[in-house]
Amino acid sequence: MREHNVVYIDAAGGDPWTALVARVGSIWVWSRARAPQWLLDQLLERDDNQIAVLEMAAIVLALWTLEEFIAGTAVSMFSDNTVALAALTKGSSRSPEVNCMAAQVWHLASVRSIGLMGYKVASSSNVADGPTREDLSHVRRLGALWLEPKWPCWLTDLWQFAELPESKLSGVHFKA
């Protein structure tokens, strides 16, 4: 039987933070990272502070940061964002950026033998919410250990994985 790990992820759009709080084995760990400008510069223009893309980026951050701890295990991933959660469970999204990230998430899960399941958590119950908003009280109460965040190198060129038909790009404006 596989070891079971629990991961909570969250993101904040206005001040673009991503965070994870996880129980791996018997210990709690956490990490967070401001969304890098090189990532934000690649995103299609939206009026929602890129929240769905940032929530999916938080899943990416969690899996790559925790990779050595979760390889070969079962992972329950909790998110309060329905778009990222749907992309995680279906393996795809209508958002091209989220779709590219979902494909890489499932590739890593396959290569590293990670049994990945996604679950909805209410924002008020999401323990990763605090670190995206400068509130570290919950991770301190858990005695969670800090892990250095790890962004995968493929994320620096997110569009290398996207081959969009021209019909999908009609009317799309890219950030300069």
LINMO-V520606 format. One record per pair of residues at least 12 apart in sequence whose C-alpha atoms are under 10 Angstrom apart, sorted by the first residue. I is the first residue (numbers start at 1). J is the second residue. Records with the same first field share a line. If there is no record, write none. Layout:
I: J  J
//
This chain:
1: 73  74
2: 72  73  74  75  114  115
3: 24  25  70  71  72  73  74  75  115
4: 23  24  25  70  72  73  74  75  76  115
5: 22  23  24  25  26  27  69  70  73  74  75  76  77  115  116
6: 21  22  23  24  25  28  70  74  75  76  77  78  117
7: 20  21  22  23  24  28  29  30  59  62  63  66  75  76  77  78  79  118  127  128
8: 20  21  22  23  30  58  59  62  76  77  78  79  80  118  119  120  121  125  126  127  128  129
9: 21  22  30  31  32  55  56  57  58  59  60  61  62  77  78  79  80  81  121  126  127  128  129  131  132
10: 32  51  54  55  56  57  58  59  62  78  79  80  81  123  126  127  128  129  130  131  132
11: 32  33  34  35  50  51  52  53  54  55  56  57  58  59  79  80  81  128  129  130  131  132  133
12: 34  35  49  50  51  52  54  55  58  129  131  132  133
13: 35  48  49  50  51  52  53  54  55  132
14: 48  49  50  51
15: 34  35  49  132  133
16: 33  34  35  36  37  40  49  50  51  54  55  132  133
17: 32  33  34  35  36  54  55  57  58  129  131  132  133  134
18: 31  32  33  34  35  54  55  56  57  58  59  60  61  62  128  129  131  132  133  149
19: 31  32  33  34  35  54  55  57  58  59  61  62  127  128  129  130  131  132  133  149
20: 32  33  58  59  61  62  63  65  66  77  78  79  126  127  128  129  130  131  132  147  149
21: 62  78  126  127  128  129  130  131  138  139  142  144  145  146  147
22: 62  66  75  76  77  78  127  128  139  144  145
23: 75  142  144
24: 66  69  70  73  75
25: 69  70  73
27: 142  143  144  145
28: 139  142  143  144  145  146
29: 66  139  142  143  144  145  146  147
30: 62  65  66  127  128  131  136  139  140  142  143  144  145  146  147  148  149
31: 61  62  65  66  128  131  132  139  144  145  146  147  148  149  150
32: 58  61  62  65  128  131  132  146  147  148  149  150
33: 58  61  131  132  148  149  150  151
34: 54  132  149
35: 54  57  58  61  151
36: 151  156
37: 156
38: 155  156  157
39: 54  57  155  156  157  158
40: 53  54  175
41: 156  174  175  176
42: 97  155  156  157  158  159  174  175  176
43: 96  97  98  158  159  173  174  175
44: 95  96  97  172  173  174  175
45: 172  173  174  175
46: 173
51: 81  83  84
52: 81  82  83  84  85  87  95  97  98
53: 83  84  95  96  97  98  99  101
54: 81  84  97  98
55: 79  80  81  82  83  84  85  98
56: 79  81  83  84  85  87  88  97  98  99  101  102  105
57: 84  97  98  101  102  151  155
58: 79  84  128  151
59: 77  78  79  84  85  88  101  102  105
60: 101  102  104  105  108  150  151  152  155
61: 149  150  151  152
62: 77  149  150  151
63: 75  77  105  108  109  114  150  151  152
64: 105  108  149  150  151  152
65: 147  148  149  150  151  152
66: 147  148  149  150
67: 108  109  112  114  150
68: 112
70: 109  112  113  114  115  116
71: 108  109  110  111  112  113  114  115
72: 109  110  111  112  113  114  115
73: 109  112  113  114  115  116
74: 109  113  114  115  116  117
75: 109  114  115  116  117  118
76: 115  116  117  118  119
77: 116  117  118  119  120  121
78: 117  118  119  120  121  122  126  127  128
79: 118  119  120  121  122  123  126  127  128  129
80: 119  120  121  122  123  124  125  126  128  129
81: 119  120  121  122  123
82: 119  120  121
83: 95  98
84: 98  99  101  102  118
85: 102  117  118  119  120
86: 102  118  119  120
87: 99  100  101  102  103  105  118
88: 101  102  103  105  106  116  117  118  119
89: 102  106  116  117  118  119
90: 102  118
91: 103  104  105  106
92: 106
96: 158  159  161  162  163  164  168
97: 158  159  161  162
98: 158
99: 161  162
100: 155  158  159  160  161  162  163
101: 154  155  158  159  161
103: 161
104: 152  154  155  161
127: 139  142
//
